[in-house]
Structure formats: structure tokens, C-alpha cells
Amino acid sequence: MVHGEPIRYAQSAVLPYAPDLMFDMVADVERYPEFLHEYRAVRIRSRAGDTLQVDQVIAFASIELTLRAAARLLRPESIIVRSSQILLGDLEICWNFEPSGTGSRVDFHMALSPPSRFAAGLAEFLLTKSATRTLDAFANRAQQIYGR
């Protein structure tokens, strides 16, 4: 049961890297623990066509959660990640990549529909804090990998 309106977060950036390079970096989920502070481990459970089934261990202070998610990779335009957890509710993350000048515009959108008022407060605090750093972490990672 979902409680109230979804918690939403969106951020965009124009980066000096081609959309397919940014797509490939975001799609490389097993590397997330190397540069995303909250990620402890990522394991791809299965691949079928353009869809990955992924387990992600994410930690916020002393709280550690394992999220089981499905990631649909629509190369090179978008990545859609969906997860449904009893504690956090329904989570959807969308990445969109489009050409912009000599680089790309990257859009990151997150929507979380918590199952209760308590979960809403906890999720808004933890996930929104994490989401605000996500696109910056990917931009920094792209600079490390691709230069410029």
C-alpha cells in the first residue's frame, strides 16, 4: 500500500561526453561501489535481452538495505530502474541521455512511493540526500574515465 504522493527528485547536467559513453558508465552497475558512497555491493542476478535483475546493498549511516531491482537498458537513450521493497515502497529511477553540442545532456529522475508515513519520512531523508549527490558522482567518474 502506497501512502500519499511520491517523493520526487530530478537533476540535469550538460557534460562534455557523448551520450553512449555516459549510458555505458551508468549501465555498469557493478562498478557503483567504487564511486557511489552509499553502495556497498552490487550483483547482477540475471540478464535477459535489455533487462538486468540486480541486487544492490546500500548503506545510510547504520542502516543497510538490500534493494532488488530490474534495470531496463535502452541504449543509448535511457535506463529505467524499478524496485519494490516492503520498507521503502516503489522506487523508479530514470536516466535519459541526449546529444547536446559536443557532449550530452544527462537527466536523472527519481520517484519513490513509500508504503507508510514513517517510511516516507525516513525515505525522504535518506534517499533524497543520496540522490542530490548521484549525478555529481557520475560526472566526476566520467572525468576520471574519459578525461577533460
C-alpha positions as CSV (number, residue, x, y, z in Angstrom):
1,M,0.0,0.0,0.0
2,V,1.5,3.3,-1.0
3,H,1.0,6.3,1.2
4,G,0.4,9.8,-0.2
5,E,2.3,11.5,-3.1
6,P,5.6,10.1,-4.4
7,I,8.8,11.7,-3.3
8,R,10.3,13.1,-6.5
9,Y,13.8,14.3,-7.3
10,A,15.2,15.5,-10.7
11,Q,18.6,16.8,-11.8
12,S,20.1,17.5,-15.2
13,A,23.6,18.4,-16.4
14,V,25.3,19.0,-19.8
15,L,28.5,17.1,-19.8
16,P,31.4,17.0,-22.4
17,Y,31.0,13.3,-23.2
18,A,29.0,11.5,-25.9
19,P,25.6,10.1,-24.8
20,D,26.7,6.5,-25.5
21,L,29.7,6.9,-23.2
22,M,27.5,8.3,-20.4
23,F,25.0,5.5,-21.0
24,D,27.7,2.8,-20.7
25,M,29.1,4.2,-17.5
26,V,25.6,4.4,-15.8
27,A,24.8,0.9,-17.1
28,D,28.0,-0.5,-15.5
29,V,26.2,-1.1,-12.2
30,E,28.8,-3.5,-10.8
31,R,31.2,-0.5,-10.5
32,Y,28.9,1.7,-8.4
33,P,30.6,0.8,-5.1
34,E,33.9,2.3,-6.5
35,F,32.4,5.8,-6.6
36,L,29.0,6.0,-5.1
37,H,29.5,6.4,-1.3
38,E,26.2,4.6,-0.3
39,Y,26.8,1.5,-2.4
40,R,28.4,-1.4,-0.6
41,A,27.9,-4.1,-3.2
42,V,26.1,-4.8,-6.5
43,R,25.4,-8.1,-8.1
44,I,23.7,-8.8,-11.4
45,R,21.5,-11.8,-10.8
46,S,20.5,-12.3,-14.4
47,R,20.4,-10.7,-17.9
48,A,17.6,-11.2,-20.4
49,G,17.6,-9.1,-23.5
50,D,17.8,-5.4,-22.4
51,T,16.9,-6.1,-18.8
52,L,19.1,-6.8,-15.8
53,Q,17.9,-8.2,-12.5
54,V,20.2,-6.6,-9.8
55,D,20.8,-6.8,-6.1
56,Q,22.2,-3.7,-4.5
57,V,23.4,-3.3,-1.0
58,I,23.1,0.4,0.0
59,A,24.1,1.8,3.4
60,F,23.0,5.1,5.0
61,A,24.8,5.6,8.3
62,S,24.0,2.5,10.3
63,I,21.1,1.5,8.1
64,E,21.9,-1.1,5.4
65,L,19.3,-2.1,2.8
66,T,19.4,-4.7,0.0
67,L,17.4,-3.5,-3.0
68,R,16.3,-6.0,-5.6
69,A,15.8,-4.1,-8.8
70,A,15.1,-4.5,-12.5
71,A,17.1,-2.2,-14.8
72,R,16.0,-1.8,-18.4
73,L,18.8,-0.6,-20.7
74,L,17.5,1.2,-23.8
75,R,20.9,2.0,-25.3
76,P,21.9,4.8,-25.8
77,E,18.8,6.9,-24.8
78,S,17.7,5.7,-21.4
79,I,17.9,3.5,-18.4
80,I,14.9,2.7,-16.2
81,V,15.3,1.1,-12.8
82,R,12.4,-0.2,-10.8
83,S,12.3,-1.7,-7.3
84,S,9.6,-2.5,-4.9
85,Q,10.5,-3.1,-1.2
86,I,8.4,-3.6,1.8
87,L,10.2,-0.9,3.8
88,L,10.7,1.7,1.2
89,G,7.9,1.1,-1.2
90,D,8.1,1.6,-5.0
91,L,11.2,3.2,-6.4
92,E,11.7,4.3,-10.0
93,I,14.9,5.9,-11.3
94,C,15.1,7.1,-14.9
95,W,18.3,8.2,-16.7
96,N,18.0,9.9,-20.1
97,F,20.9,10.7,-22.4
98,E,20.7,13.0,-25.4
99,P,23.2,14.8,-27.6
100,S,24.0,18.4,-26.7
101,G,26.6,20.3,-28.6
102,T,29.8,18.2,-28.5
103,G,28.6,16.3,-25.4
104,S,25.4,15.2,-23.9
105,R,22.5,16.3,-21.6
106,V,22.0,13.8,-18.8
107,D,18.7,13.8,-16.9
108,F,18.3,11.9,-13.6
109,H,14.8,11.4,-12.2
110,M,13.8,9.5,-9.1
111,A,10.3,8.8,-7.7
112,L,9.7,6.9,-4.5
113,S,6.2,6.0,-3.3
114,P,6.6,4.9,0.4
115,P,4.2,2.4,1.9
116,S,3.6,4.4,5.2
117,R,4.0,7.8,6.7
118,F,7.0,6.6,8.8
119,A,8.7,5.1,5.7
120,A,8.0,8.4,3.9
121,G,9.9,10.4,6.4
122,L,12.8,8.0,6.6
123,A,13.0,7.6,2.8
124,E,12.8,11.3,2.1
125,F,15.7,12.0,4.5
126,L,17.9,9.1,3.3
127,L,17.2,8.8,-0.4
128,T,16.9,12.5,-1.3
129,K,20.2,13.1,0.4
130,S,21.8,10.4,-1.7
131,A,20.0,11.5,-4.9
132,T,21.4,15.0,-4.6
133,R,24.9,13.6,-4.9
134,T,24.3,11.0,-7.6
135,L,24.6,13.0,-10.8
136,D,27.7,14.8,-9.5
137,A,29.3,11.4,-8.6
138,F,28.7,10.2,-12.2
139,A,30.1,13.4,-13.7
140,N,33.2,13.1,-11.6
141,R,33.5,9.4,-12.6
142,A,33.2,10.3,-16.3
143,Q,36.0,12.8,-15.9
144,Q,38.2,10.1,-14.3
145,I,37.5,7.6,-17.0
146,Y,37.2,9.9,-20.1
147,G,39.3,12.9,-19.1
148,R,38.6,16.6,-20.0
